[in-house]
Amino acid sequence: MATQNKKPAIYLIPLPVAEGALQTLSPEITEHTGRLTHYFVEDARTARRFIKQLHPAMNVEPLQFSETGKHDSIDGKLFAQWIKEGHSIGIMSEAGCPGIADPGAELVALAHTMQVDVVPLTGPSSIILALMASGLNGQSFAFTGYLPVKDPLRGKRIKELEALSAKERQTQAFIETPYRNNQLLTEVLKQCNATTRLCIAQNITAPNAFVKTKSVADWKKEIPVMEKAPAVFLILSQ
């Protein structure tokens, strides 16, 4: 396994959105993880397990990991040191594409200031997959991330997004911590107009994927009890 490259680069390495869904990844991910030795990751245990799935015979113990999880500060000095030593670096999130709804963007910005090549590898994004499957406007859309947890801020934000959707004819996508999925769904159904279309995309790419788009009025007729699993909510105001 090569430990250094003549010209370092940053590789953005997607992980499966659904556990074990390695078929959603491009072959280039296996190629690059077979030679990279230095990584910035959200969680080192997840990263080691993922690399071991791709390379069962590899000894992952010598690999170097720096964690970028929400409770850790990103070690920019270490990042710069590895680059100066000639190491290419892999960046991984817990699921989906690095830099999209995770801390990876800060490292990518640092790489650009250091004039280091940034190489995004092909893999799944739950946000894009949900938009594709929603039937909502894919020509104009926005991802808002997490909404406020408590009312009245959460309800106010939902109304703002619905108004923006109506004004711009723009799909609005947002997410929530899985154990609060049902609370968010309740609030969306409470705040949005009856004709607003709502898509719920949960466990996307998994065998038990749930993707449905209906009007708020129709959702209210049969409100689902959502699993404590990752979901993307999308609305488009009529």
VEXDREN-244408 format. One record per residue: residue in one letter; x negated, y, z negated of N, C-alpha, C in turn. Coordinates in Angstrom, 3 decimals. Atoms other than C-alpha are relative to their C-alpha. Layout:
BEGIN
PT   marse        n.u        n.v        n.w       ca.u       ca.v       ca.w        c.u        c.v        c.w
PT       A          X          Y          Z          X          Y          Z          X          Y          Z
...
// end
This chain:
BEGIN
PT   marse        n.u        n.v        n.w       ca.u       ca.v       ca.w        c.u        c.v        c.w
PT       M     -0.841     -1.189      0.000      0.000      0.000      0.000     -0.876      1.239      0.000
PT       A      0.786     -1.232     -0.051     -1.404      3.373      0.962      0.416      0.918     -1.130
PT       T     -0.313     -0.903      1.097     -1.637      5.833     -1.904     -0.026      1.455      0.434
PT       Q      0.092     -1.372     -0.449     -2.409      8.937      0.122      0.180      0.082      1.513
PT       N     -0.069     -0.278     -1.425     -1.754     10.456      3.514     -0.952      1.148      0.295
PT       K      0.886     -1.104     -0.375     -4.092     12.794      5.418      0.734      1.323     -0.113
PT       K     -0.806     -1.206      0.123     -1.282     15.340      5.575      1.236     -0.332     -0.829
PT       P     -1.147      0.336      0.857      1.158     15.139      2.639      1.313      0.514      0.581
PT       A     -1.339     -0.414     -0.400      4.873     15.367      3.303      0.967     -0.355     -1.126
PT       I     -1.060      0.273      0.968      8.054     15.364      1.245      1.096     -0.782      0.714
PT       Y     -1.037      0.853     -0.598     10.553     12.584      2.002      1.235      0.009     -0.901
PT       L     -1.261     -0.022      0.731     14.171     13.022      0.937      0.703     -1.333      0.237
PT       I     -0.403      1.396     -0.118     15.358      9.484      0.233      1.405     -0.199     -0.566
PT       P     -1.349      0.264      0.496     19.110      8.796      0.030      0.094     -1.374     -0.678
PT       L     -0.354      1.276      0.621     20.425      6.054     -2.257      1.440     -0.321      0.350
PT       P     -1.393      0.334     -0.294     23.645      4.133     -1.699      0.965      0.755     -0.905
PT       V     -1.045     -0.626      0.802     26.792      5.891     -2.870      0.666     -1.054     -0.885
PT       A     -0.558      1.123      0.752     28.268      2.540     -3.943     -1.137     -0.940     -0.401
PT       E      1.037      0.883      0.520     26.190      0.158     -6.039     -0.294     -1.141      0.969
PT       G      0.433      1.136     -0.814     24.192     -2.237     -3.877      0.320      0.097      1.477
PT       A     -0.401     -0.117     -1.411     25.488     -0.910     -0.528     -1.201      0.381      0.865
PT       L      1.234     -0.294     -0.731     22.069     -1.129      1.105      0.232      0.105      1.508
PT       Q     -0.289     -0.041     -1.435     23.685     -1.537      4.537      0.286      1.419      0.480
PT       T     -0.289     -1.381     -0.386     24.497      2.188      4.481     -1.269      0.821      0.196
PT       L      1.271     -0.709     -0.101     20.798      3.114      4.580     -0.686     -0.310      1.319
PT       S      0.742      0.216     -1.235     18.593      3.538      7.628     -1.274     -0.791     -0.271
PT       P      1.236      0.780      0.176     15.555      1.233      8.172     -1.201      0.846     -0.389
PT       E      1.149     -0.851      0.316     13.211      4.212      7.823     -0.176      0.172     -1.510
PT       I      0.126     -0.107      1.452     13.978      4.323      4.095     -0.836     -1.148     -0.541
PT       T      0.819      1.151      0.402     12.558      0.828      3.661     -1.451      0.214      0.407
PT       E      1.366     -0.247     -0.488      9.550      1.833      5.744     -0.758      0.948     -0.923
PT       H      0.716     -1.005      0.783      8.680      4.906      3.698     -0.165     -0.405     -1.459
PT       T      0.149      0.436      1.392      9.372      3.423      0.263     -1.014     -1.134     -0.117
PT       G      1.018      1.039      0.017      6.986      0.636      1.244     -1.408      0.535     -0.146
PT       R      1.353     -0.554      0.078      4.051      3.041      1.228     -0.129      1.163     -0.986
PT       L      0.075     -1.108      0.945      4.952      5.957     -1.065     -0.311     -0.500     -1.409
PT       T      0.372      0.377      1.368      3.504      5.864     -4.574      0.378      1.066     -1.020
PT       H     -0.315     -1.098      0.904      4.659      9.198     -6.046      1.420      0.507      0.286
PT       Y     -1.414     -0.337     -0.156      8.284     10.165     -6.665      0.459      1.001     -1.054
PT       F     -0.807     -0.787      0.925     10.463     12.822     -8.224      1.420     -0.555      0.103
PT       V     -1.276      0.715      0.003     13.724     11.150     -9.255      0.859      0.495     -1.161
PT       E     -0.878     -0.349      1.117     16.766     11.781    -11.420     -0.205     -0.952     -1.168
PT       D      0.175      0.994      1.052     16.217      8.561    -13.354     -0.987     -1.054      0.493
PT       A      1.057      0.914     -0.441     13.095      6.403    -13.162      0.475     -1.440      0.061
PT       R     -0.485      1.387     -0.006     14.915      3.170    -14.020      0.810     -0.294      1.252
PT       T     -0.778      0.166     -1.229     17.370      3.649    -11.170     -0.920     -0.085      1.211
PT       A      0.924     -0.035     -1.138     14.521      4.471     -8.793     -0.791     -1.304      0.110
PT       R      0.751      1.259     -0.029     12.473      1.409     -9.773      0.886     -1.148      0.484
PT       R     -0.920      1.073     -0.396     15.507     -0.850     -9.402      0.314      0.067      1.490
PT       F     -0.298     -0.188     -1.419     16.308      0.612     -5.988     -1.174     -0.457      0.868
PT       I      1.176      0.390     -0.781     12.761      0.188     -4.685     -0.202     -1.510     -0.046
PT       K      0.143      1.455      0.134     12.688     -3.372     -6.028      1.025     -0.731      0.864
PT       Q     -1.005      0.606     -0.876     15.911     -4.139     -4.134     -0.484     -0.001      1.450
PT       L      0.492     -0.090     -1.373     14.279     -2.968     -0.917     -1.253     -0.834      0.225
PT       H      1.292      0.690     -0.105     10.917     -4.630     -1.641     -0.152     -0.983     -1.171
PT       P      0.007      0.939      1.128     11.419     -7.696     -3.868     -1.402     -0.426     -0.444
PT       A      1.343      0.474      0.355      7.727     -8.643     -3.757     -0.904      1.113     -0.531
PT       M      0.854     -1.117      0.408      6.438     -5.179     -4.677     -0.130      0.082     -1.515
PT       N      0.225     -0.328      1.400      4.897     -4.444     -8.055      0.259      1.492     -0.169
PT       V     -0.380     -1.409      0.102      6.623     -1.182     -8.996     -0.650      0.698     -1.195
PT       E      0.578     -0.607      1.198      4.714     -0.625    -12.240     -1.025      1.093      0.289
PT       P      0.982     -1.059     -0.254      1.854      1.393    -10.673      0.581      1.287      0.600
PT       L     -0.594     -1.180     -0.618      4.274      3.819     -9.003      0.138      1.122     -1.017
PT       Q     -0.075     -1.164      0.865      4.330      7.341    -10.421      1.355      0.687      0.174
PT       F     -1.317     -0.636     -0.031      7.691      8.912    -11.337      0.034      1.207     -0.924
PT       S     -0.316     -1.138      0.845      8.656     12.331    -12.647      1.498      0.220      0.094
PT       E     -1.457     -0.074      0.010     12.275     12.743    -13.708      0.493      1.441      0.131
PT       T     -0.588     -1.318     -0.251     14.457     15.658    -12.595      1.434      0.071     -0.495
PT       G     -1.369      0.035      0.501     17.645     14.799    -14.506      0.406      1.307     -0.642
PT       K     -0.534     -1.281      0.470     19.868     17.543    -15.846     -0.561      0.418     -1.357
PT       H      0.535     -0.338      1.317     18.284     17.346    -19.307     -1.519      0.173      0.022
PT       D      1.446     -0.163     -0.125     14.733     17.594    -17.989     -0.311      1.199      0.883
PT       S      0.446     -1.070     -0.882     12.911     20.567    -16.529     -0.852     -0.603      1.106
PT       I      0.770      0.501     -1.132     11.410     20.025    -13.102     -1.452      0.431     -0.146
PT       D      1.423     -0.255      0.215      7.634     19.771    -13.358     -0.636      0.486      1.305
PT       G      0.539     -0.562     -1.231      6.576     22.105    -10.574     -1.515     -0.079      0.077
PT       K      1.462      0.084      0.009      2.939     22.027    -11.658     -0.462     -1.388      0.424
PT       L      0.350      1.360     -0.392      2.816     18.247    -11.321      0.259     -0.212      1.488
PT       F     -0.345      0.089     -1.419      4.533     18.474     -7.934     -1.120      0.606      0.848
PT       A      1.070     -0.668     -0.742      1.905     20.944     -6.712     -1.316     -0.767     -0.095
PT       Q      1.235      0.775      0.189     -0.897     18.826     -8.174     -0.029     -1.216      0.912
PT       W     -0.065      1.192     -0.855      0.246     15.697     -6.355     -0.220      0.378      1.465
PT       I      0.181     -0.450     -1.388      0.451     17.637     -3.085     -1.474      0.323      0.262
PT       K      1.400     -0.390     -0.178     -3.039     19.083     -3.563     -0.925     -1.215      0.005
PT       E      0.795      1.225      0.010     -4.353     15.572     -4.266      0.197     -0.819      1.271
PT       G     -0.214      0.684     -1.268     -3.006     14.498     -0.872      1.092     -1.032      0.005
PT       H     -1.074      0.996      0.071     -0.042     12.439     -2.006      1.260      0.496      0.703
PT       S     -1.363     -0.252     -0.440      3.177     12.356     -0.044      0.928     -0.352     -1.156
PT       I     -0.909      0.156      1.134      6.170     12.508     -2.385      1.386     -0.350      0.495
PT       G     -1.395      0.331     -0.254      9.569     10.849     -2.282      0.883      0.666     -1.030
PT       I     -0.981     -0.598      0.909     12.573     12.640     -3.793      1.287     -0.802      0.096
PT       M     -1.223      0.807      0.044     15.585     10.579     -4.901      0.998      0.603     -0.979
PT       S     -1.063     -0.305      0.945     18.926     11.396     -6.481      0.554     -1.325     -0.518
PT       E     -0.589      1.227      0.527     21.066      8.908     -8.393      0.837     -0.720      1.051
PT       A     -0.805      0.573     -1.079     23.316      8.384     -5.375      0.141      1.046      1.089
PT       G     -0.173     -0.936     -1.094     23.721      9.910     -1.937     -1.284      0.714      0.373
PT       C      1.130     -0.712     -0.597     21.438     12.526     -0.425     -0.630      0.996     -0.973
PT       P      0.679     -0.978      0.867     18.822     14.460     -2.425      0.221      1.425      0.477
PT       G     -0.213     -1.401     -0.330     19.331     18.207     -2.574      1.458      0.377      0.158
PT       I     -1.437     -0.254     -0.120     23.122     17.849     -2.250      0.637     -0.338     -1.342
PT       A     -0.612      0.166      1.331     24.753     18.359     -5.668     -0.943     -0.692     -0.981
PT       D      0.961      0.507      0.990     21.557     17.413     -7.518     -1.198      0.944     -0.042
PT       P      1.094     -0.979      0.170     18.310     19.095     -8.616     -1.052      0.006      1.105
PT       G      1.053      0.132     -0.997     16.315     18.114     -5.515     -0.310      1.255      0.789
PT       A      0.203     -1.196     -0.824     16.782     21.463     -3.749     -1.129      0.875     -0.528
PT       E      1.062     -0.829      0.580     14.417     23.207     -6.161     -1.376     -0.488      0.446
PT       L      1.271      0.559     -0.449     11.588     20.856     -5.215     -0.209      0.240      1.490
PT       V      0.108     -0.242     -1.441     12.333     21.211     -1.514     -0.387      1.454      0.259
PT       A      0.358     -1.411     -0.148     12.179     24.995     -1.864     -1.477      0.212     -0.325
PT       L      1.411     -0.105      0.368      8.805     24.642     -3.589     -0.892     -0.551      1.107
PT       A      0.775      0.582     -1.102      7.566     22.394     -0.769     -0.128      0.980      1.158
PT       H      0.045     -0.974     -1.096      8.466     25.070      1.774     -0.972      1.141     -0.316
PT       T      0.941     -1.071      0.350      6.533     27.716     -0.147     -1.443     -0.476      0.111
PT       M      1.339      0.574     -0.115      3.533     25.360     -0.066     -0.310     -0.415      1.436
PT       Q      0.142      0.332     -1.416      4.043     24.859      3.693     -0.241     -1.500      0.205
PT       V      0.057      1.458     -0.123      4.489     21.112      3.262      1.197     -0.465      0.819
PT       D     -1.096      0.519     -0.819      6.572     19.206      5.819      1.039     -0.690     -0.877
PT       V     -1.120      0.621      0.712     10.000     18.172      4.517      0.745     -0.891      0.989
PT       V     -0.585      0.986     -0.917     11.476     15.017      6.081      1.259     -0.597     -0.631
PT       P     -1.227      0.615      0.519     15.160     14.204      5.366      0.244     -1.347      0.690
PT       L     -0.285      1.323     -0.550     15.876     10.502      5.823      1.510     -0.226      0.042
PT       T     -1.424      0.187     -0.262     19.229      9.208      7.000      0.636     -0.944     -1.009
PT       G     -0.730      0.830      0.958     21.690      7.899      4.437      1.347      0.616     -0.300
PT       P     -1.377     -0.426      0.231     25.182      8.333      2.996      0.112      1.235     -0.893
PT       S     -0.404     -1.106      0.858     26.662     11.521      1.554      1.492     -0.160     -0.273
PT       S     -1.412      0.208      0.322     29.935     10.986     -0.300      0.845      1.192      0.438
PT       I     -0.744     -1.204     -0.383     30.932     14.567      0.507      0.353     -0.037      1.481
PT       I     -0.238      0.051     -1.447     30.536     14.178      4.269      0.888     -1.186      0.361
PT       L     -0.839      1.172     -0.286     32.037     10.673      4.292      1.451      0.264     -0.384
PT       A     -1.363     -0.322      0.418     35.054     11.915      2.350      0.657      0.958      0.987
PT       L     -0.547     -0.944     -0.980     35.511     14.821      4.761      0.357     -0.710      1.298
PT       M     -0.261      0.764     -1.222     35.259     12.473      7.734      1.297     -0.789     -0.093
PT       A     -1.149      0.897      0.169     37.941     10.189      6.305      1.276      0.729     -0.411
PT       S     -1.141     -0.719      0.567     40.257     12.937      5.040      1.055      0.407      1.020
PT       G     -0.925     -0.545     -0.976     41.821     14.140      8.274      0.218      1.494     -0.180
PT       L     -0.091     -1.443      0.216     41.373     17.693      6.970     -0.979      0.721      0.930
PT       N      0.787     -0.788     -0.947     39.548     20.513      8.753     -1.497     -0.252     -0.181
PT       G      1.429      0.243      0.036     35.998     19.404      9.533     -0.804      1.058      0.730
PT       Q      0.679     -1.092     -0.692     35.211     22.544     11.547     -0.402      1.112     -0.974
PT       S      0.291     -1.009      1.023     35.267     24.788      8.477      0.288     -0.624     -1.357
PT       F     -0.179      0.633      1.314     34.704     23.403      5.004     -1.051      0.535     -0.965
PT       A      0.932     -0.445      1.037     32.996     24.206      1.705      0.010     -1.008     -1.131
PT       F      0.123      0.867      1.165     31.692     22.086     -1.143     -0.287      0.886     -1.207
PT       T      0.073     -0.881      1.159     32.193     23.766     -4.506     -0.704     -0.633     -1.192
PT       G      0.626      0.673      1.134     30.669     21.138     -6.790      1.000     -0.223     -1.116
PT       Y     -0.862      0.219      1.162     32.083     20.908    -10.302      0.814      1.258     -0.301
PT       L     -0.850     -1.102      0.418     35.005     23.075    -11.391     -0.129      0.194     -1.507
PT       P      0.016     -0.179      1.453     35.313     24.587    -14.868      0.751     -1.141     -0.691
PT       V     -0.584      1.145      0.710     36.158     21.902    -17.428      1.307      0.373     -0.686
PT       K     -1.146     -0.365      0.834     38.682     23.840    -19.508      0.889      1.041      0.671
PT       D     -0.944     -1.029     -0.417     41.779     25.884    -18.836     -0.142      1.202     -0.928
PT       P     -0.651     -0.284     -1.286     42.624     28.579    -18.023     -0.959      0.136      1.186
PT       L      0.960     -0.199     -1.086     39.395     28.787    -16.007      0.151     -1.035      1.104
PT       R     -0.114      1.045     -1.028     39.918     25.449    -14.255      1.211      0.248      0.896
PT       G     -1.198     -0.265     -0.787     43.476     26.245    -13.195     -0.163      1.215      0.895
PT       K      0.243     -1.215     -0.783     42.432     29.707    -12.049     -0.886     -0.294      1.195
PT       R      0.922      0.319     -1.099     39.586     28.256     -9.962      0.700     -0.811      1.081
PT       I     -0.740      0.796     -0.983     41.872     25.734     -8.282      0.888      0.907      0.855
PT       K     -0.837     -0.941     -0.749     44.286     28.534     -7.311     -0.837      0.852      0.950
PT       E      0.888     -0.790     -0.862     41.371     30.567     -5.950     -0.426     -0.792      1.222
PT       L      0.431      0.834     -1.126     40.163     27.665     -3.809      1.149     -0.252      0.975
PT       E     -1.156      0.202     -0.871     43.672     27.040     -2.495      0.268      1.255      0.824
PT       A     -0.219     -1.262     -0.727     44.050     30.722     -1.566     -1.059      0.200      1.077
PT       L      1.074     -0.115     -0.986     40.664     30.700      0.168      0.225     -0.970      1.155
PT       S     -0.295      0.987     -1.031     41.645     27.539      2.028      1.071      0.506      0.954
PT       A     -1.083     -0.524     -0.837     44.826     29.196      3.262     -0.479      1.159      0.867
PT       K      0.478     -1.179     -0.723     43.062     32.411      4.265     -0.929     -0.381      1.150
PT       E      1.033      0.352     -0.974     40.191     30.751      6.122      0.328     -1.264      0.803
PT       R     -0.317      1.320     -0.573     41.918     27.505      7.158     -1.200     -0.935     -0.229
PT       Q      1.249      0.674      0.356     39.000     25.909      5.351      0.249     -1.096     -1.036
PT       T     -0.078      1.091      0.971     38.801     22.542      3.618     -0.905      0.318     -1.186
PT       Q      0.765     -0.216      1.224     37.664     22.891      0.004     -0.214     -1.346     -0.686
PT       A      0.338      1.280      0.631     35.844     19.925     -1.566     -0.645      0.256     -1.354
PT       F      0.583     -0.139      1.322     34.936     19.476     -5.226     -0.017     -1.363     -0.690
PT       I      0.170      1.273      0.703     34.018     16.765     -7.719      0.185      0.216     -1.495
PT       E     -0.129     -0.048      1.443     34.346     15.923    -11.389     -0.740     -1.181     -0.605
PT       T      0.561      1.127      0.728     32.644     13.746    -13.972      1.054     -1.106     -0.017
PT       P     -1.005      1.055     -0.178     34.338     10.332    -13.484      1.030     -0.150     -1.120
PT       Y     -0.971      0.215      1.073     35.936     10.145    -16.938      1.026      1.130     -0.103
PT       R     -0.986     -1.084     -0.029     37.739     13.438    -16.237      0.763      0.059      1.318
PT       N     -0.703      0.013     -1.290     39.119     12.439    -12.819      1.498      0.226     -0.150
PT       N     -1.458     -0.076      0.137     42.679     12.037    -14.057      0.452      1.377     -0.479
PT       Q     -0.342     -1.345      0.454     42.683     15.378    -15.876     -0.074      1.000      1.155
PT       L      0.120     -0.917     -1.135     41.457     17.149    -12.747      1.144     -0.212      0.984
PT       L     -1.102      0.273     -0.914     44.024     15.408    -10.567      1.297      0.614     -0.521
PT       T     -1.205     -0.582      0.597     46.793     16.456    -12.969      0.046      1.502      0.204
PT       E      0.055     -1.456     -0.137     45.631     20.064    -12.805      0.164      0.439      1.456
PT       V     -0.161     -0.329     -1.423     45.365     20.079     -8.995      1.475     -0.089      0.394
PT       L     -1.420      0.176     -0.335     48.925     18.764     -8.695      0.865      1.078     -0.664
PT       K     -0.736     -1.052      0.707     50.101     21.365    -11.216     -0.167      1.353      0.674
PT       Q      0.310     -1.341     -0.482     48.417     24.365     -9.607      0.280      0.216      1.488
PT       C     -0.082     -0.175     -1.459     48.654     23.700     -5.864      1.433     -0.022      0.508
PT       N     -1.319     -0.029     -0.632     51.607     24.355     -3.589      0.378     -1.382      0.506
PT       A     -0.510      1.310     -0.392     53.783     21.437     -2.563     -0.506     -0.445      1.364
PT       T      0.402      0.348     -1.364     52.655     21.630      1.069     -1.513     -0.146      0.170
PT       T      1.453      0.139     -0.088     48.917     21.725      0.332     -0.368     -1.471      0.112
PT       R      0.439      1.391     -0.183     47.230     18.562      1.551     -1.188     -0.290     -0.903
PT       L      1.040      0.425      0.936     45.074     16.720     -0.943     -0.518     -1.373      0.403
PT       C      0.631      1.305     -0.238     42.602     13.939     -0.176     -0.755     -0.406     -1.252
PT       I      0.787      0.607      1.076     41.243     11.689     -2.907     -0.848     -1.090      0.635
PT       A      0.923      0.999     -0.549     38.156      9.717     -1.865     -0.858     -0.536     -1.147
PT       Q      0.702      0.596      1.144     36.869      7.354     -4.538     -0.643     -1.321      0.397
PT       N      0.748      1.243     -0.277     34.305      4.521     -4.469     -0.273     -0.167      1.489
PT       I      0.175      0.045     -1.446     33.608      5.407     -0.865     -1.226     -0.852      0.359
PT       T      0.944      1.011     -0.509     31.557      2.721      1.019      0.005     -1.279     -0.834
PT       A     -0.106      1.224      0.802     32.415      0.165     -1.710      1.156     -0.853      0.522
PT       P     -1.109      0.851     -0.453     34.696     -2.830     -1.059      1.360      0.479     -0.493
PT       N     -1.272     -0.483      0.552     37.365     -1.205     -3.265      0.193      1.494      0.235
PT       A     -0.116     -1.427     -0.298     37.129      2.229     -1.636      1.469      0.416      0.090
PT       F     -1.349     -0.564     -0.022     40.215      4.413     -2.036     -0.088      1.369      0.660
PT       V     -0.005     -1.290     -0.707     40.734      7.217      0.501      1.409      0.236      0.535
PT       K     -1.356     -0.319     -0.452     44.167      8.777      0.939      0.192      1.507      0.029
PT       T     -0.356     -1.410     -0.121     45.444     12.160      2.103      1.518      0.115      0.085
PT       K     -1.444     -0.243      0.009     48.962     13.335      1.284      0.244      1.434     -0.463
PT       S     -0.363     -1.300      0.542     50.772     16.540      0.483      0.091     -0.096     -1.516
PT       V     -0.135     -0.010      1.462     50.843     17.584     -3.151      1.374     -0.519     -0.408
PT       A     -1.354      0.481      0.306     54.580     16.961     -3.115      0.077     -1.520      0.052
PT       D     -0.032      1.460     -0.115     54.057     13.380     -1.953     -0.843     -0.669     -1.080
PT       W      0.804      0.568      1.091     51.274     12.749     -4.488      0.800     -0.024     -1.303
PT       K     -0.762     -0.086      1.247     53.643     13.846     -7.264      1.038     -1.114     -0.118
PT       K     -0.983      1.092      0.030     56.078     11.073     -6.280     -0.599     -1.278     -0.582
PT       E      0.680      1.198      0.518     53.489      8.435     -7.212     -1.449      0.381     -0.319
PT       I      1.319     -0.487      0.408     50.520      9.759     -9.155     -0.886     -1.185     -0.379
PT       P      0.870      1.137      0.304     47.631      7.261     -9.162     -0.758      0.205     -1.309
PT       V      0.902     -0.034      1.152     45.648      6.398    -12.275     -1.391     -0.305      0.547
PT       M      1.306      0.140     -0.626     42.084      6.942    -11.159     -0.995     -0.725     -0.902
PT       E      1.063      0.671      0.721     39.153      4.790    -12.149     -1.026      1.013     -0.497
PT       K      1.136     -0.821      0.448     36.199      6.190    -14.073     -1.170     -0.277      0.931
PT       A      0.998      0.225     -1.042     34.175      6.156    -10.872     -0.086      1.275      0.839
PT       P      0.190     -1.220     -0.780     32.765      8.868     -8.561      1.117      0.218      1.021
PT       A     -1.067     -0.359     -0.934     35.393     10.689     -6.507     -0.264      1.389      0.560
PT       V      0.035     -1.316     -0.624     35.600     13.612     -4.118      1.448      0.413      0.237
PT       F     -1.326     -0.557     -0.234     38.701     15.811     -4.040     -0.110      1.059      1.085
PT       L      0.012     -0.986     -1.081     39.510     17.838     -0.920      1.413      0.559      0.178
PT       I     -1.313     -0.602     -0.228     42.345     20.302     -0.345     -0.049      0.874      1.255
PT       L     -0.184     -0.915     -1.131     43.611     22.169      2.704      1.393      0.566     -0.087
PT       S     -1.290     -0.668      0.170     46.367     24.699      2.273      0.673      0.199      1.342
PT       Q     -0.775     -0.124     -1.249     49.086     24.726      4.927      0.376      1.470      0.236
// end
